[in-house]
């Protein structure tokens, strides 16, 4: 008799475990927490693939040419500097060789950047070839502002300088002239100012007349192109075949026109807008801090989109389990915790599939394929959970709505918070409405 009573109590306890709504919710919550572990591995995988993309970009740009920042042209005038020194009670005059630098009054730059994607394995890297036309007008060179007299200047050693951040990008000998007289070019490197590039020796007799320095430069680079506004008035007109450039630097273009075939943009910068003057003695400021230009990056990195999508994984899992639980409650069809776990693993595996496909077909197509595959798999599996086809169809429709909702959030980045908040509010309202008649105390 006692054995029968104990067996009856055990049966009641097992029946309570099988039918307890509260315990079922605790088990589902525990499964969600467990699924966060493989999901964290997925995010690590995305970061690893993104790091590999950066390594590939560095390998390609090291062989092609890196980002380019052009500084110049500007005039360099060596001069003799005399100072008195006291030695053994005697005053002596010591002569030192210094260099005065003068920036142009007007700098007019026109550039055409022809971009292309280089393929390295499964990755793409954006590079460009640029045809840069420039014209610089030097008016009155204010020697007196630096305390220099014309007789101190070594006129025959004057030169014009154009700094280029990566000399490997210079594809041809530049065609340059001063007052319509051609100039030869040679490389230079200044350890003191950390500038390197091309110099154009120009033997001058004086600065009594205006100097018009003009020419063209064939330049290769990767992704970014920047110019420093050295002129009192600097105008740059830049065009290219890349349909979605990102304008960067200290100044944005006054005019821009973007089409599917390329872009056209115009900048105008005055010397009032920058933190340096027009003449310098022996040292130069850090010009690069005032550079402006654009970046020719790929429209949207698939890894960035995959990371943003994976951040909503916990939301997808919770909402999917909630929908599954409500359908289980209404259909009175018990679903085992292991079956919840299998559904959760399918939802997590979705992101690995998305990463692999996006590397081959791009994010949008990959999202479509991965979503159809995951929803199809779970729809097929739900037929073993719910005997009625209608119930499985409703569950599949809910999953489809979830993935469409996440895709809209990813694509509408500016309104992601608004759309996401409204979507979650609607989901909560529907859950409250559907579950309003459930007796949560019923065993």
C-alpha positions in Angstrom: 0.0 0.0 0.0 2.8 2.4 0.9 4.6 1.6 -2.4 1.5 2.4 -4.3 1.2 5.7 -2.5 4.8 6.6 -3.3 4.4 5.7 -6.9 1.3 7.9 -7.1 3.2 10.8 -5.6 6.0 10.3 -8.2 3.5 10.2 -11.0 2.0 13.5 -9.8 5.4 15.1 -9.5 6.3 14.1 -13.1 3.0 15.2 -14.3 3.5 18.6 -12.6 6.9 18.9 -14.3 5.4 18.1 -17.7 2.4 20.5 -17.3 3.8 23.4 -15.2 3.7 26.6 -17.2 6.1 28.4 -14.8 8.6 25.6 -14.9 8.4 25.5 -18.7 9.1 29.2 -18.9 12.2 28.8 -16.6 13.5 26.0 -18.8 13.0 28.0 -21.9 14.8 31.0 -20.3 17.7 28.6 -19.4 17.8 27.4 -23.0 18.0 31.0 -24.2 21.0 31.6 -21.9 22.7 28.5 -23.1 22.3 29.6 -26.8 24.1 32.8 -26.0 27.4 30.8 -25.8 27.4 29.6 -29.5 26.1 33.1 -30.5 29.2 34.7 -28.9 31.3 32.4 -31.0 29.5 33.6 -34.1 30.4 37.3 -33.3 34.0 36.2 -32.7 33.9 34.6 -36.2 32.7 37.8 -37.8 35.4 39.8 -36.1 38.0 37.3 -37.2 36.8 37.5 -40.8 36.8 41.3 -40.6 40.3 41.3 -39.4 41.3 39.1 -42.3 39.7 41.7 -44.6 41.8 44.4 -43.1 45.0 42.3 -43.5 44.1 41.7 -47.2 43.5 45.4 -47.7 47.0 46.1 -46.2 48.6 43.5 -48.4 47.0 45.0 -51.6 47.7 48.6 -50.7 51.3 47.9 -49.8 51.8 46.7 -53.4 49.6 49.2 -55.1 49.8 52.4 -53.1 48.3 53.6 -49.8 46.0 56.5 -49.1 47.3 59.7 -50.7 47.5 63.2 -49.1 48.9 65.9 -51.4 50.5 69.0 -49.9 51.6 71.7 -52.3 52.9 73.2 -54.3 54.8 75.6 -52.1 58.0 77.6 -52.6 61.2 76.8 -50.7 63.9 79.6 -50.6 67.3 78.8 -48.9 68.8 81.8 -47.3 71.8 82.7 -45.1 71.0 83.5 -41.5 73.6 85.5 -39.5 73.8 85.6 -35.8 76.3 86.7 -33.2 77.9 84.3 -30.8 80.3 85.0 -27.9 83.4 82.9 -27.7 86.3 83.5 -25.3 85.1 87.1 -24.7 84.9 87.8 -28.5 81.8 88.3 -30.5 81.7 86.5 -33.8 79.1 86.4 -36.6 78.1 82.9 -37.6 76.4 82.1 -40.8 73.7 79.4 -40.9 71.8 78.0 -43.8 68.0 78.0 -43.4 65.0 77.6 -45.6 62.0 79.9 -45.9 58.7 78.5 -47.1 56.0 80.5 -48.9 52.5 79.3 -49.7 50.6 80.3 -52.9 48.0 83.1 -53.0 45.7 81.0 -55.2 45.7 77.2 -55.5 43.4 75.6 -58.1 43.2 71.8 -58.3 41.2 69.7 -60.7 41.3 65.9 -60.3 39.7 62.9 -61.9 39.8 59.6 -59.8 39.1 56.4 -61.7 38.4 53.7 -59.1 38.4 50.0 -59.4 38.0 47.0 -57.1 41.0 44.6 -56.9 40.1 41.0 -55.9 42.2 39.1 -53.5 40.6 35.7 -52.7 37.1 36.4 -51.6 37.8 40.1 -50.6 37.6 43.3 -52.6 39.9 46.3 -52.2 39.2 49.7 -53.7 42.1 51.5 -55.5 42.2 54.4 -57.9 44.3 56.1 -60.5 44.1 59.9 -60.4 44.9 62.6 -63.0 45.6 65.7 -60.9 45.8 69.1 -62.6 47.0 72.0 -60.5 47.8 75.7 -60.8 49.4 77.8 -58.1 49.9 81.6 -58.2 52.5 83.2 -56.0 52.1 87.0 -55.7 54.1 89.2 -53.4 56.6 87.0 -51.4 56.8 88.7 -48.0 60.4 88.2 -47.1 60.2 91.0 -44.6 57.7 89.1 -42.5 60.4 86.6 -41.7 63.1 89.3 -41.3 64.9 88.3 -44.5 66.5 90.7 -47.0 66.8 89.8 -50.7 70.6 89.7 -50.5 70.4 86.8 -48.0 68.4 84.6 -50.3 70.2 81.9 -52.4 68.0 82.5 -55.5 69.7 79.9 -57.7 68.8 77.1 -55.1 65.0 77.9 -55.0 62.6 75.1 -55.6 58.9 74.3 -55.6 57.8 71.3 -53.5 54.8 69.0 -53.7 54.5 66.5 -50.8 52.9 63.2 -51.6 52.3 60.7 -48.7 53.1 57.6 -50.7 55.7 58.1 -53.4 55.0 54.6 -54.9 51.8 56.1 -56.3 53.6 58.4 -58.7 53.1 56.7 -62.0 54.8 59.0 -64.5 57.1 62.0 -64.6 55.0 65.0 -63.8 54.6 67.7 -66.5 55.3 70.9 -64.7 56.1 74.5 -65.7 56.9 77.8 -64.1 55.6 80.8 -66.1 55.3 78.5 -69.1 58.9 77.3 -68.8 59.2 73.5 -68.1 60.8 72.3 -64.9 62.5 69.0 -64.1 61.5 67.0 -61.0 63.4 65.0 -58.4 62.4 63.3 -55.2 63.0 64.9 -51.8 62.7 63.9 -48.2 62.8 66.3 -45.2 63.3 64.5 -41.9 62.7 67.7 -40.0 59.3 68.4 -41.4 58.6 64.7 -42.1 57.6 65.7 -45.6 58.5 63.7 -48.7 57.6 64.1 -52.3 58.7 65.9 -55.5 60.8 69.0 -55.8 61.2 71.2 -58.8 64.5 73.3 -58.8 63.8 76.8 -60.2 66.7 79.2 -60.4 65.2 82.6 -59.7 66.7 86.0 -60.0 64.3 87.9 -57.7 60.7 87.9 -56.7 59.8 91.1 -58.6 57.3 89.3 -60.8 54.4 86.9 -60.2 55.2 83.2 -60.3 52.7 80.9 -61.9 53.4 77.2 -61.2 51.2 74.7 -63.0 51.3 71.1 -64.2 49.8 67.7 -63.8 50.4 64.6 -61.7 49.5 61.0 -62.3 48.9 59.5 -58.9 47.8 56.0 -57.7 46.2 55.4 -54.3 43.9 53.3 -52.2 40.5 54.4 -50.9 41.3 57.9 -49.6 42.4 61.1 -51.4 43.2 64.2 -49.4 44.4 67.7 -50.2 45.8 70.4 -47.9 44.5 74.0 -48.6 47.7 75.8 -48.9 46.4 78.8 -50.9 44.9 81.9 -49.5 42.1 80.8 -51.7 42.0 77.0 -52.4 39.6 75.6 -54.9 39.4 71.9 -55.7 37.1 70.3 -58.3 37.1 66.5 -58.0 35.3 64.0 -60.1 35.3 60.2 -60.5 33.5 57.0 -61.5 32.7 55.9 -57.9 29.0 56.3 -57.3 29.1 56.6 -53.5 32.1 58.5 -52.1 32.3 59.5 -48.5 33.5 63.1 -48.0 36.1 63.3 -45.3 38.4 65.8 -43.6 38.1 69.3 -42.2 36.0 70.7 -45.0 33.0 69.4 -46.8 32.4 70.3 -50.5 30.3 73.4 -51.3 28.7 71.5 -54.3 28.3 67.8 -54.9 26.5 65.7 -57.4 26.2 61.9 -57.0 24.9 59.7 -59.8 25.0 56.0 -60.5 27.9 56.6 -62.9 30.1 58.7 -60.5 30.5 62.0 -58.6 31.4 65.6 -59.0 32.4 67.8 -56.1 33.8 71.3 -55.5 35.5 72.7 -52.4 36.5 76.3 -51.7 38.7 77.0 -48.6 40.0 80.4 -47.5 43.1 81.0 -45.4 40.8 82.3 -42.7 39.5 78.8 -42.3 42.8 77.1 -41.5 45.1 77.3 -38.5 48.4 78.4 -40.2 49.7 81.3 -42.1 51.4 81.9 -45.5 55.1 81.9 -44.7 57.4 79.9 -42.4 61.1 79.9 -41.5 63.0 76.6 -41.4 60.1 74.5 -40.0 56.6 73.7 -41.2 53.4 73.0 -39.2 51.5 69.8 -39.4 49.6 70.5 -42.6 47.8 67.1 -42.6 45.5 68.2 -39.8 43.7 70.6 -42.2 43.4 68.2 -45.1 40.1 67.4 -46.8 38.9 65.1 -49.6 37.0 61.9 -49.9 37.1 58.1 -49.4 36.2 55.6 -52.1 35.2 52.7 -49.8 32.9 49.9 -50.7 29.3 50.9 -50.1 28.7 48.9 -46.9 31.0 46.3 -45.5 29.1 42.9 -45.3 30.8 42.2 -42.0 29.5 45.4 -40.4 26.0 44.5 -41.5 26.5 40.9 -40.2 27.6 42.2 -36.8 24.6 44.5 -36.6 22.3 41.6 -37.6 23.9 39.3 -35.0 23.2 41.8 -32.3 19.5 41.1 -32.8 20.1 37.3 -32.4 18.8 37.3 -28.8 15.7 39.2 -29.9 15.0 36.7 -32.7 15.5 33.8 -30.3 13.3 35.2 -27.6 10.5 36.2 -29.9 10.6 32.9 -31.7 10.5 30.9 -28.5 7.7 33.2 -27.2 5.7 32.5 -30.4 6.4 28.8 -30.0 5.4 28.8 -26.4 2.1 30.6 -27.1 1.2 28.2 -29.9 2.1 25.3 -27.6 -0.2 26.7 -25.0 -3.2 27.2 -27.3 -2.8 24.0 -29.2 -2.3 22.0 -26.0 0.5 20.2 -27.8 3.5 19.7 -25.5 6.9 20.6 -26.9 10.0 19.0 -25.3 12.8 21.3 -24.1 15.1 19.4 -26.5 12.9 20.5 -29.4 13.2 24.1 -28.2 17.0 23.6 -28.1 17.0 22.3 -31.7 15.0 25.3 -32.9 17.4 27.6 -31.0 20.4 26.0 -32.7 18.9 26.5 -36.1 18.3 30.2 -35.3 22.0 30.6 -34.1 23.4 28.6 -37.1 21.6 31.1 -39.3 24.3 33.8 -38.6 27.2 31.5 -39.6 25.4 30.7 -42.8 24.8 34.4 -43.4 28.5 35.3 -43.0 29.6 32.5 -45.4 27.1 33.5 -48.1 27.7 37.2 -47.8 31.4 36.7 -48.6 30.3 35.1 -51.9 27.1 36.9 -52.9 26.9 40.1 -50.9 24.8 40.8 -47.8 21.4 41.3 -49.3 21.3 38.1 -51.4 23.0 36.2 -48.5 20.3 37.5 -46.1 17.6 36.3 -48.4 19.0 32.8 -48.9 19.9 32.3 -45.2 16.4 33.5 -44.1 14.6 31.3 -46.6 16.7 28.3 -45.7 16.2 28.8 -41.9 12.5 29.5 -42.1 12.0 26.6 -44.5 13.9 24.2 -42.1 11.9 25.3 -39.1 8.6 25.2 -41.0 9.4 21.6 -42.0 10.4 20.8 -38.4 7.2 22.5 -36.9 5.1 19.9 -38.8 6.3 17.3 -36.2 5.5 19.7 -33.4 2.0 20.7 -34.5 -0.4 18.2 -36.2 -2.3 20.9 -38.0 -0.9 22.5 -41.1 -2.4 25.8 -40.2 -0.4 26.0 -37.0 2.8 25.3 -38.8 2.0 27.9 -41.4 1.3 30.5 -38.7 4.6 29.8 -37.0 6.5 30.0 -40.4 4.7 33.3 -41.1 5.8 34.7 -37.7 9.4 33.8 -38.4 9.3 35.4 -41.8 7.9 38.6 -40.3 10.7 38.6 -37.7 13.5 38.3 -40.4 11.8 41.0 -42.6 11.6 43.2 -39.5 15.4 42.8 -38.8 16.3 43.4 -42.4 14.4 46.7 -42.5 16.2 47.8 -39.3 19.6 47.0 -40.8 18.9 48.8 -44.1 17.3 51.9 -42.5 20.2 52.7 -40.2 19.1 56.3 -39.5 15.6 55.2 -38.4 16.7 51.9 -36.8 15.9 52.9 -33.2 12.5 54.3 -34.2 11.5 51.3 -36.3 12.9 48.9 -33.7 11.0 50.5 -30.8 7.7 50.6 -32.7 8.2 47.0 -33.8 8.9 45.8 -30.2 5.9 47.7 -28.9 3.7 46.1 -31.4 5.1 42.7 -30.6 4.5 43.2 -26.9 0.9 44.5 -27.5 0.1 41.4 -29.7 1.5 39.1 -27.0 -0.5 40.8 -24.3 -3.6 40.6 -26.4 -3.2 37.0 -27.5 -2.3 35.8 -23.9 -5.0 37.8 -22.1 -7.2 34.7 -21.6 -4.5 32.3 -20.5 -4.9 31.1 -16.9 -1.3 31.2 -15.8 -2.1 29.5 -12.5 -3.6 26.5 -14.2 -1.5 23.4 -13.8 
